[in-house]
Amino acid sequence: MSVPRPVAAGAGLVARAARTAARRRRAPALHPRGVCAEATFVVHPAGGAWGEPWLDEPGDHRVRLRWSRGAGLPGRLPDALGLALRVDDAGGPGRPLDLLLTSSGGGRVSRHLPLPRLDATGGP
């Protein structure tokens, strides 16, 4: 599936803005601070197959996760909300799988772009 042209142009603009912000603050521009945790991801398949063995078969998987605000803005301001998950051994023994998620819209184009939010439960 190809990315719509406006999305690709928007991504380039975001990347340039992030590089500028990083230079000015002398710190990572995106997700500079976050909360980390370890957990167990328990899989109880119900329904159709996903086509991924680690999701299609019952099991427990060690995960490390990190919640963060995209630009690191104060909590009273909307920001892109991110969740990074590392699922150990999901790709096979010694092969972790990384899932990177961010708040976005629900439309055809907006689902490809980070969408600032105040609340992690406030959208799709």
TAZI-V452516 format. One record per residue. N is the residue number from 0. RES is the residue in one small letter. PHI is phi as a letter, one per 40 degrees, with the letter a starting at -180 (999 if undefined). OMEGA is omega in whole degrees, 0 to 359 (none if undefined). BURIAL is I if it has 9 or more other C-alpha atoms within 8 Angstrom, else O. Layout:
# TAZI-V452516
n->N res->RES phi->PHI omega->OMEGA burial->BURIAL
n->N res->RES phi->PHI omega->OMEGA burial->BURIAL
This chain:
# TAZI-V452516
n->0 res->m phi->999 omega->180 burial->O
n->1 res->s phi->c omega->179 burial->O
n->2 res->v phi->c omega->180 burial->O
n->3 res->p phi->d omega->183 burial->O
n->4 res->r phi->d omega->179 burial->O
n->5 res->p phi->c omega->179 burial->O
n->6 res->v phi->c omega->180 burial->I
n->7 res->a phi->c omega->179 burial->I
n->8 res->a phi->c omega->179 burial->O
n->9 res->g phi->c omega->179 burial->O
n->10 res->a phi->c omega->177 burial->I
n->11 res->g phi->c omega->178 burial->O
n->12 res->l phi->c omega->178 burial->O
n->13 res->v phi->c omega->180 burial->O
n->14 res->a phi->c omega->178 burial->O
n->15 res->r phi->c omega->179 burial->O
n->16 res->a phi->c omega->179 burial->O
n->17 res->a phi->c omega->178 burial->I
n->18 res->r phi->c omega->179 burial->I
n->19 res->t phi->c omega->180 burial->O
n->20 res->a phi->c omega->180 burial->I
n->21 res->a phi->c omega->178 burial->I
n->22 res->r phi->c omega->183 burial->O
n->23 res->r phi->c omega->183 burial->O
n->24 res->r phi->c omega->181 burial->O
n->25 res->r phi->f omega->180 burial->O
n->26 res->a phi->a omega->177 burial->O
n->27 res->p phi->d omega->181 burial->O
n->28 res->a phi->c omega->185 burial->I
n->29 res->l phi->b omega->177 burial->I
n->30 res->h phi->f omega->184 burial->I
n->31 res->p phi->c omega->180 burial->I
n->32 res->r phi->b omega->179 burial->O
n->33 res->g phi->a omega->178 burial->I
n->34 res->v phi->b omega->182 burial->O
n->35 res->c phi->b omega->178 burial->O
n->36 res->a phi->a omega->172 burial->O
n->37 res->e phi->b omega->182 burial->O
n->38 res->a phi->a omega->173 burial->O
n->39 res->t phi->b omega->177 burial->O
n->40 res->f phi->c omega->183 burial->O
n->41 res->v phi->c omega->181 burial->O
n->42 res->v phi->b omega->173 burial->I
n->43 res->h phi->b omega->183 burial->O
n->44 res->p phi->d omega->176 burial->I
n->45 res->a phi->a omega->181 burial->O
n->46 res->g phi->h omega->184 burial->O
n->47 res->g phi->c omega->180 burial->O
n->48 res->a phi->c omega->176 burial->O
n->49 res->w phi->c omega->184 burial->O
n->50 res->g phi->g omega->178 burial->O
n->51 res->e phi->b omega->184 burial->O
n->52 res->p phi->d omega->183 burial->O
n->53 res->w phi->c omega->176 burial->I
n->54 res->l phi->b omega->184 burial->I
n->55 res->d phi->c omega->182 burial->I
n->56 res->e phi->b omega->178 burial->I
n->57 res->p phi->d omega->178 burial->I
n->58 res->g phi->i omega->177 burial->O
n->59 res->d phi->b omega->180 burial->O
n->60 res->h phi->b omega->176 burial->I
n->61 res->r phi->c omega->177 burial->I
n->62 res->v phi->b omega->169 burial->I
n->63 res->r phi->b omega->182 burial->I
n->64 res->l phi->b omega->179 burial->I
n->65 res->r phi->a omega->172 burial->I
n->66 res->w phi->c omega->177 burial->I
n->67 res->s phi->a omega->175 burial->I
n->68 res->r phi->c omega->189 burial->I
n->69 res->g phi->d omega->182 burial->I
n->70 res->a phi->c omega->181 burial->I
n->71 res->g phi->g omega->181 burial->I
n->72 res->l phi->c omega->176 burial->I
n->73 res->p phi->d omega->185 burial->O
n->74 res->g phi->d omega->181 burial->O
n->75 res->r phi->c omega->179 burial->O
n->76 res->l phi->b omega->176 burial->O
n->77 res->p phi->c omega->179 burial->I
n->78 res->d phi->a omega->173 burial->I
n->79 res->a phi->c omega->183 burial->I
n->80 res->l phi->b omega->184 burial->I
n->81 res->g phi->b omega->173 burial->I
n->82 res->l phi->b omega->176 burial->I
n->83 res->a phi->b omega->178 burial->I
n->84 res->l phi->b omega->170 burial->I
n->85 res->r phi->b omega->181 burial->I
n->86 res->v phi->b omega->181 burial->I
n->87 res->d phi->c omega->175 burial->I
n->88 res->d phi->g omega->179 burial->I
n->89 res->a phi->c omega->178 burial->I
n->90 res->g phi->c omega->184 burial->I
n->91 res->g phi->h omega->181 burial->O
n->92 res->p phi->d omega->180 burial->O
n->93 res->g phi->g omega->182 burial->O
n->94 res->r phi->b omega->180 burial->I
n->95 res->p phi->c omega->176 burial->I
n->96 res->l phi->b omega->179 burial->I
n->97 res->d phi->b omega->175 burial->O
n->98 res->l phi->b omega->180 burial->O
n->99 res->l phi->b omega->184 burial->O
n->100 res->l phi->b omega->175 burial->O
n->101 res->t phi->a omega->178 burial->I
n->102 res->s phi->c omega->182 burial->I
n->103 res->s phi->a omega->176 burial->I
n->104 res->g phi->c omega->180 burial->I
n->105 res->g phi->b omega->183 burial->O
n->106 res->g phi->c omega->182 burial->O
n->107 res->r phi->d omega->179 burial->O
n->108 res->v phi->c omega->186 burial->O
n->109 res->s phi->c omega->178 burial->I
n->110 res->r phi->c omega->179 burial->I
n->111 res->h phi->c omega->186 burial->I
n->112 res->l phi->b omega->175 burial->I
n->113 res->p phi->c omega->180 burial->I
n->114 res->l phi->b omega->180 burial->I
n->115 res->p phi->c omega->179 burial->I
n->116 res->r phi->a omega->172 burial->I
n->117 res->l phi->c omega->189 burial->I
n->118 res->d phi->b omega->181 burial->O
n->119 res->a phi->c omega->181 burial->O
n->120 res->t phi->c omega->186 burial->O
n->121 res->g phi->c omega->179 burial->O
n->122 res->g phi->a omega->181 burial->O
n->123 res->p phi->c omega->none burial->O
